[in-house]
Amino acid sequence: MGAAMSSELTRLAQASPAAGAIGDGCLVTTDSGANKLPSSSPRLEYIRCLLNKGHTALAIVLLQQLVADDPPNHEASSLLEQQLNKVASRPPVPVAQPAMSVAINGWLAAELGHDSNINRATSAKVIDIPLLNYRSLSLPDLLVEKRSSFVGLQGGAAVRLSLTPALRAIIHAQASLRANFAELSYLPHNYFLGAQLEHDVGSTTVGIGGTASQQWLAKYPLLERSAARIQVATKPTDGFEAGIAAESARNIYPQFDNLSTRENSIELRAAYRPFGLQIGAYWGEEASRGTIKDLDRTFDGLALGWRHPLTENWRLVVDASYGRSRYQQFSRLFANHRSDRHSDLSLALQIRLGDNWSLTPRLTLERNDSSMALNGYRRTQYLVELRKDY
């Protein structure tokens, strides 16, 4: 029997009444007078009774058995062919499409901690200037690192709209604010909005979307960024995931006469969920759209993440990254081309408190080594975060 015919018989069988009720009214009386399923000549009569009551799938199975047991039985063969033709000619039963669904998730988090370098500035108060025959230059306080305790507030939400079983739209937004006790006027706040359309093709997902973000210091905008992104992700085996993404972004620096750059990058990533491992690699370039070339650079880097459950409610989270930037503009002040090597390490312990509450102590170590002393810095953060998911 062909695959299509077998599928149709399965559907018919599922649509039939329960097996215990199939024989009701279709038992025949044998010579002994007892009611039981027919075993010889009355079998055909029993099958016709099943057909009259709508039990087509069972009747066809019994007809096939009867023809196999009694090949000369032309009446049974003819009836079997007739029923198979009827089944084959029936239009397929339409599959009902699930209704469009919407899922909304949100979160809010408060944090308290200490930052050794809130402005990511050099720790040196005096630097040597090659252009001035390596004469020492004292730096103003604005260019020297500042330490402070702080409080912060973050929040975000994601809306997931399932358009079809394979197509969905995702919109997510996030905002953060931090107040530093030692520098209350130094009030950084950031905003992010993103949207993406995803389509599943077997075990592969194709996504296309865009993001917009802003970084502010008090009332002064530092960075405005908009980006378009396309990505392909696949799950070839259970637990393993891999993907590639390409992004093109426009960066505007309002405090530098609206300096504008174009940034293009490619990212590769992979994850093995049973071990909680994630790894990524990226590379790209940033180029000015005007005459100022100070930020023109090429960059690349690696990122690694590990999530390890310690108990049912405790989880260890480790994230590390290393990146390099090579700038194209030659600096006469420092007599070289700027190059940076940036690394950071984050250690966190996520503690689930129940009712979608969680508490996370975190330690972050950040370091930027630069060929220009003015751009090198180190930073350490200790904080504890209390988060509520909705």
Helices and strands as residue ranges (DSSP letters): H 3-15, H 19-22, E 28-29, E 35-36, H 43-52, H 56-69, H 74-89, E 101-115, E 126-129, G 130-132, E 135-138, G 141-143, E 148-162, E 167-180, E 188-201, E 204-217, E 220-237, E 240-253, G 254-256, E 259-272, G 273-275, E 277-288, E 297-309, E 314-331, E 336-354, E 357-370, G 373-375, E 377-389
